[in-house]
Amino acid sequence: MRIEIDFTRSAQENADAYFKLSKKMKKKAEGAAVAIKDLELKRSRILKEGAEAQQVPAIKKIEEKKWFEKFNWFVASDGRMAIGGRSAMQNEQINSKHFEPNDLFFHADVFGASVVVLKDGMDASRVVREEVAQFAACFSKAWENAMGSVNVYALKREQVSKSKEKGSLGTGSFLLEGEREWFKGVALELGAYKTEEAQRPSIEPISTCLAKGVRRFILLKPGNTKKSDAAKAIAKKLSFRDIDYIMQHLPPGSFSLKE
């Protein structure tokens, strides 16, 4: 160790100076030791938290979809479920897998329309059947063609089939037989609303909204507002962020909105 001596000072003065310097250095060393210990504790905590984060995967809430949610659907005022195809292939699926003997088949009287099946429809009242007829009217080319109303008919299970001759009917086309139950001049009107209990908005026939006693809703009709803009407006009015969800529950075409 090299020690420098100040010859202008006495031996005692030099000793005192080094004594004070040693005390000062000791305090710095102690402070450095404390700082190092704190840093080591922080490092250990960070490493531990990082290891735990890698070991425990983040839990993501994935909402399981029900079987009917891949179709167009709504719940009628008496609680019965109605489902409709979003494509010719889905029309086929509904007919082959979800159309049971006690159900009713609804279709708008235009080329290009959703097959709509009312579960347990044979026992449904005329009022409920009219709700489903309106749903079938809205999810047809009639909306895309900006029609104000359209005729709709209903058939039983045994009246709807595929032709026995292979290839004679295209995908989504069916052989219809017998007398039909008609619903004349069905208005193309939907209602969109969101209750405090519901996590997501309901988009259903206006007749269903009225039958359920819904007081505030957005009235939807064919109009001049394109679908994406209508979905954004509905989402904003109902304070609902998922615009894609609303898009999926609207028929193709343009819209007019009125509260």
SVG drawing of the C-alpha trace seen along z (x, -y; Angstrom):
<svg xmlns="http://www.w3.org/2000/svg" viewBox="-103 -23 111 64">
<polyline fill="none" stroke="black" stroke-width="0.4" points="0.0,0.0 1.5,-3.4 1.1,-6.2 1.8,-9.9 3.2,-12.1 2.7,-15.9 6.0,-17.3 4.4,-20.7 2.5,-18.9 3.6,-17.2 3.5,-13.4 0.4,-13.8 -1.4,-16.0 -0.7,-13.4 -2.0,-10.6 -5.2,-12.6 -5.8,-13.3 -5.5,-9.5 -7.7,-8.6 -10.5,-10.9 -10.0,-9.6 -10.3,-6.0 -13.6,-6.8 -15.0,-8.4 -14.0,-5.5 -15.5,-3.1 -18.8,-4.8 -18.7,-4.7 -17.9,-1.0 -20.8,-0.3 -23.2,-2.3 -21.9,-0.4 -22.5,2.9 -26.1,2.0 -26.7,0.9 -25.3,4.1 -27.4,6.2 -30.6,4.3 -29.7,4.8 -29.2,8.6 -32.6,8.8 -34.3,7.0 -32.5,9.2 -33.6,12.3 -37.2,11.1 -37.3,10.2 -35.8,13.6 -38.4,15.4 -41.3,13.5 -40.1,14.1 -39.8,17.9 -43.3,18.0 -44.7,16.1 -43.2,18.7 -44.5,21.6 -48.0,20.3 -49.6,19.5 -52.0,16.5 -55.6,17.6 -57.6,16.4 -61.4,16.4 -62.7,18.2 -66.5,18.1 -67.7,21.4 -70.2,21.1 -73.4,23.0 -74.4,25.2 -77.0,22.8 -74.7,19.7 -73.1,20.6 -76.5,20.0 -78.8,17.0 -81.0,17.4 -83.3,15.7 -85.6,16.7 -89.3,16.1 -91.5,14.4 -92.6,17.7 -89.0,19.0 -88.9,21.2 -85.7,21.2 -85.6,20.4 -82.5,21.0 -81.7,20.0 -79.0,20.8 -76.4,18.2 -75.6,20.0 -76.9,22.8 -74.6,25.2 -76.1,24.2 -79.6,24.5 -78.7,28.1 -77.3,28.7 -80.4,27.4 -82.7,29.5 -80.6,32.7 -79.5,32.3 -81.8,29.9 -85.2,30.2 -87.2,32.6 -90.8,33.9 -92.4,31.4 -90.6,28.4 -91.8,26.0 -90.0,24.9 -90.2,21.2 -89.0,19.6 -89.6,16.2 -91.3,16.4 -88.3,15.1 -85.3,16.7 -82.4,16.6 -83.6,16.9 -82.5,18.4 -84.2,21.7 -85.6,21.0 -86.7,23.7 -88.8,23.1 -88.1,25.7 -91.4,27.3 -93.1,25.1 -96.1,27.4 -97.3,26.4 -96.5,22.7 -99.3,20.0 -100.0,18.0 -98.4,15.0 -95.1,16.8 -95.3,18.2 -95.7,14.6 -92.5,13.6 -90.6,16.4 -92.1,15.5 -90.8,12.0 -87.3,13.3 -87.4,15.4 -88.5,12.4 -85.6,10.2 -83.0,12.9 -83.8,13.2 -82.9,11.4 -85.9,9.2 -83.8,7.1 -80.8,6.9 -83.3,5.8 -84.7,3.1 -88.2,4.5 -90.6,3.2 -92.4,6.5 -92.5,10.1 -94.7,13.2 -93.5,16.1 -94.8,19.7 -94.4,22.5 -94.3,26.3 -94.2,29.4 -91.3,31.8 -92.9,34.4 -93.5,31.7 -89.8,30.9 -87.4,33.3 -84.5,33.7 -85.3,35.2 -84.7,38.9 -82.9,38.4 -79.2,37.7 -78.1,34.2 -81.5,33.0 -81.6,30.4 -78.7,28.1 -77.2,27.4 -79.8,25.6 -82.7,26.5 -85.6,28.7 -88.6,30.5 -91.7,28.9 -95.1,30.6 -98.6,30.0 -100.5,27.0 -98.5,24.2 -99.3,21.9 -99.0,18.4 -98.0,15.1 -98.8,12.3 -97.0,8.9 -94.6,9.5 -92.7,6.3 -88.9,6.3 -88.2,4.9 -85.7,5.9 -85.1,4.5 -81.8,4.2 -81.6,3.7 -79.4,4.5 -80.7,5.1 -78.8,4.7 -78.8,8.5 -77.7,9.4 -74.0,9.2 -74.6,9.0 -77.3,7.2 -80.3,8.9 -81.2,8.5 -84.6,10.0 -87.9,9.4 -89.6,6.2 -92.7,8.2 -90.7,10.2 -89.4,7.0 -93.0,5.7 -94.3,9.1 -91.5,9.2 -92.4,5.7 -89.1,4.1 -89.5,0.4 -86.4,-1.0 -84.8,0.5 -83.3,-0.6 -85.6,0.1 -83.8,1.5 -85.2,1.5 -83.7,1.7 -82.2,-1.7 -79.1,-3.5 -76.6,-3.0 -74.1,-0.2 -74.0,2.7 -70.6,1.9 -71.6,-1.6 -74.9,-0.4 -73.1,2.1 -70.8,-0.7 -73.8,-2.9 -75.7,-0.1 -72.5,0.7 -72.2,-2.9 -75.8,-3.4 -75.8,-0.1 -72.4,-0.7 -71.1,2.6 -67.6,2.9 -67.8,6.1 -68.8,4.8 -68.1,8.1 -70.8,9.8 -73.4,7.3 -72.3,7.7 -72.9,11.5 -76.4,10.9 -77.5,8.6 -78.9,9.6 -76.9,8.7 -77.8,5.3 -78.1,1.7 -80.0,0.2 -82.0,-2.6 -81.8,-3.1 -84.3,-4.8 -84.6,-4.8"/>
</svg>
